[in-house]
Amino acid sequence: MCLLVFAWRVHPEFPLILAGNRDEFHDRPAAAAHWWDEPEGILAGRDLQAGGSWLGVSSGGRFAVVTNYREPGTATSGRRSRGELVVDFLSSSAATGEWMDGRAGVRDEYGGFNLIIGDGGEMHYLSNRGEGRRFLDPGIYGLSNHRLDTAWPKVTAAREGLRRCVEEDRLQSEALLQILSDRRPADEEELPDTGVPRDWERLLSSAFIVDSRYGTRVSTIVRVGAGGRYELQERSFGPKGTAEGDVRFSFVPSPPAARPPAL
């Protein structure tokens, strides 16, 4: 997941509203969001190379999403897959704070990551770069491949787009997906300098990335209603940026053994 914006306890009817793009190499195999057989009780897409996920929810009401921290030239060989953090939290029964405490000794085994996790009552940010961990107060947040709320042009624009949607009560999936669809690169003078070649910096600066090698693979919308109902929609895209299909799910958190069907 390489662009994420979310409103936490801002809208009276939807405590959580989230829109995110997952950017990845097109030749890395992945499965669309589905209810997993193992571990049970997880609704998420799956990285078929390393076995983890970039974003998911649990039948018990947990939520997790991870992004990489862009740091070219940093060795990652032999490190654990960051996607396992999502799976580990969603399948855990530990309290959120306790779970984060348990990661303190292994955080350096992963490449740079940003992790947003919640249990329905609290939302937290955890990273092995920068500030480390943070309890999230109500607000509208943005995240890409740097620290939370780093003012990259696409993060700033997407946060503003979500703010307008919330204020105007335009919370339908298509309105939220529109926030993620901007294919325009940032102006040259606004490009961040993250250590990648300038042509890659330009390519990666758009909210929606189109390239034959690497690009936006899925756009995901998550809404949690005041009654606790989770709604998740995922739209998949091919190398040319053409939509290839949607999956939708809606459920009320329940014991892990209960696995609601797709709509």
Stockholm file with secondary structure:
# STOCKHOLM 1.0

chainA/1-263         MCLLVFAWRVHPEFPLILAGNRDEFHDRPAAAAHWWDEPEGILAGRDLQAGGSWLGVSSGGRFAVVTNYREPGTATSGRRSRGELVVDFLSSSAATGEWMDGRAGVRDEYGGFNLIIGDGGEMHYLSNRGEGRRFLDPGIYGLSNHRLDTAWPKVTAAREGLRRCVEEDRLQSEALLQILSDRRPADEEELPDTGVPRDWERLLSSAFIVDSRYGTRVSTIVRVGAGGRYELQERSFGPKGTAEGDVRFSFVPSPPAARPPAL
#=GR chainA/1-263 SS CCEEEEEESCSSSCSEEEEEEEEEETTSCEEEEEECTTTTTEEEEEETTTSCCSEEEETTSCEEEEEECCCTTCCCTTCBCTHHHHHHHHHCCSCHHHHHHHHTTTGGGBCSEEEEEECSSCEEEEESSTTCEEECCSEEEEESSSSTTCCCHHHHHHHHHHHHHHHTTCCSHHHHHHHTCCCCCCCGGGCCCCSSCHHHHHHHTSSSCCCSSEEEEEEEEEEECTTCCEEEEEEEECTTSCEEEEEEEEECCCCTTCCCCCC
#=GC SS_cons         CCEEEEEESCSSSCSEEEEEEEEEETTSCEEEEEECTTTTTEEEEEETTTSCCSEEEETTSCEEEEEECCCTTCCCTTCBCTHHHHHHHHHCCSCHHHHHHHHTTTGGGBCSEEEEEECSSCEEEEESSTTCEEECCSEEEEESSSSTTCCCHHHHHHHHHHHHHHHTTCCSHHHHHHHTCCCCCCCGGGCCCCSSCHHHHHHHTSSSCCCSSEEEEEEEEEEECTTCCEEEEEEEECTTSCEEEEEEEEECCCCTTCCCCCC
//
